[in-house]
Amino acid sequence: MARKKSKEPFVENVFNNRMKEKLLMAFGIILVLLVALATYLTFINYKNGDKYSKLVLDNQQYDSVILPFKRGDIKDRSGTVLAYSSKVYNLIFDPKVVLSDERFKEPTLTALTQCFDLSWQDLEAILSKKPGSQYEKLLKGLTADQIAPFNALVADSKTNPFIKGVWFEEEYVRSYPFGTLACDVIGFATSASSGELGLENYYNNELTGIDGVSYGYVDSELNLEKTVKPAVDGYNIITTIDFSVQSIIENHIKAFNEKYGSRNTAVIVMNPNNGEIIAEASYPVFDLNNPRDMSGVYTEEELNAMSDEDTVNALYQLWRNYCVSDIYEAGSVIKPFTVAAALEEGVLTGNETFTCNGKEKVLDKDVWCHNRNGHGVLTVEQSIMQSCNVALLKIGEMMGPELMEKYQEIFGFGYKTYVDLPGEDAGLTKDAKDMDATDVATNTFGQNFNVNMHQMVAGFASLINGGYYYEPHFVKRIETNGGEVVSTIKPTLIRQTITSETSEILRGYLRNTVSAGTAKSVAIDGYDIGGKTGTGQMWAYDEEGRNLGYRSEHDYLISFMGFAPVDDPQFLIYVVIDIPDVEAGLIGKSAPVCTLSHDILVDILPYLNVFPDYSDDTTTNPPAESTTQPEPTESTTQETTEAGTGQNETKPETAAN
């Protein structure tokens, strides 16, 4: 029987052909639509492409901006803010956007003139002269309150939908709420990341943060997508400065210079037990908020007469921190160092006596004592109390140049203290091999070598605290803006200079120097104070460093180094007056520096938690008046040959107390 053929292949072929026809038709329709769309987009881009591209890019610009960091604050030890950064806003005008649509100009200019001190004519001029500009800074340093009315108008998009082409650029400005306070210590910053002087410079890396950024892009649905990388603010610096003590010493320095005047007046108050600087100031001062203003130092005529070079040099001198960057011959404040070294080495026992006839011959030259009639016989203690040059130079003869060099190095003279401020000068000393007998003699009472004030307070602190030399410093800790401690600056003990036994002996000598010696006008009833005065006539040098002799009979540097209480020193104060404008006859008696030191101590003792030794009412001894003639103290004379100059300088009125 014949088999029938299947009909399935025929049905399958018919189905496949129909589907292919439909698919081809659909593909054709889609292709035609795509071509039409592409043609339309090309037409739009040709006709209005710049307009739409500009609007998208403008939106991206507004959101692609730098977010500035906030520079860290500088605070005193109790949290009082001494320097801070506040956010301000710069008003930025974008003429290109404003002119991109005729609907934008009128409402935008109306809002600007309504909310800010801007004229319509000036804005029209900018649009006319710079139509393609996208960044015109109209106003700087606006506060949040000042820009709030404009932002309110923009936020009301229903009423004001066409205010365009204006935005606010954020930045921070540095402010110093107390103006001149601690200006040498704090320094100033010219920008968020550029500290120029003082702590602003030394701790610039810690105070400086990292800028953030806000940027955006348009997604497939033409929505603006933002990405924000926040700024990282700088750290806060917590200093060792006490605002109250700082204010007191600055007020007294100002009062002294208003009454008398000086080339420089400087004061340091330090904790001798850890090296913390509690206060530091010098005169003249400058306003940290306007550091280039010298009207407080020079007259208008003097300023107008200055060349550009003169102005730069004057600013450099004004900004120079005397306590760190100036070196000088310290005078008789060095005498306790000499005695301490001699006691430590066994050169002295403390029981010796010395005879002072008013002068002593050294290398065939007379070195004079301030008491030209002589002190007669003095003990070691009395040699410091009466500040006798002759007794000290005899101690120097017993020590010799090697021990002199050794202890100058131990006490840090000729070496930087590495205090955390820029610009420290290490000073000048001589090696033992270069010292002759005159150098040794004059070094014992603080001449023929140079020091800076931080070297003096760091070294002197070791004399009275048991022999411990601490690195002086201004910062206690570093914190985040939220108060989290980043690092703590611990006291740095460098070395032991003398034994506690020698330190105890020196404290007793210095107590009696204030109670009954050359510094007795510093004494305050009820308080146990120790200290030493110093007077040094200043030398002149040529450009090659050769000694030209004394500059003038009026050019003195007078000083006082004191501490309290004697048995357990809680603070040390060092007062230096460089060329005081007072009668020359009074300088040798250190009256001006004793008066200033006394007045400062009266006011700062309570703030430093040092109280009288008895509980009943106390009064203060009046300081020596500058118009009186107290008993002879420290103006000294000497004859000396400057080593290596070939010049013999015989000066009967040389001062070095």
Secondary structure, DSSP 8 states (H G I E B T S, - for coil): ------SHHHHHHHHHHHHHHHHHHHHHHHHHHHHHHHHHHHHHHHHHHHHHHHHHHHHHHHHSEEE------EE-TTS-EEEEEEEEEEEEE-HHHHTTSTTTHHHHHHHHHHHSS--HHHHHHHHHH-TT-S-EEEEEEE-HHHHHHHHHHHH-TTT-TT--SEEEEEEEEEE-TTTTTTHHHH--EEETTEE-SHHHHHTHHHH--B-EEEEEEE-TTS-EEEEEE--B---EEEES--HHHHHHHHHHHHHHHHHT-EEEEEEEEE-TTT-BEEEEEEES---TTSTT--TTTS-HHHHHH--HHHHHHHHHHHH--HHHH--B--GGGGHHHHHHHHHHTTS--S--EEEE-SEEEETTEEEE-SSTT--EEEEHHHHHHTT-HHHHHHHHHHHHHHHHHHHHHHTTTTS----SSS-----B---GGG--HHHHHHHTTT-SSBB-HHHHHHHHHHHHTTSEEE--BSEEEEE-TTS-EEEE----EEEE-S-HHHHHHHHHHHHHHHHHSTTGGG--TT---EEEEEEEE-EEE-TT--EEEES-TT-EEEEEEEEESSSS--EEEEEEEEEESS-HHHHTTTHHHHHHHHHHHHHHTTTTT---SSSS---------TTS--S--S---EEEE-TTT--EEEETT--B-
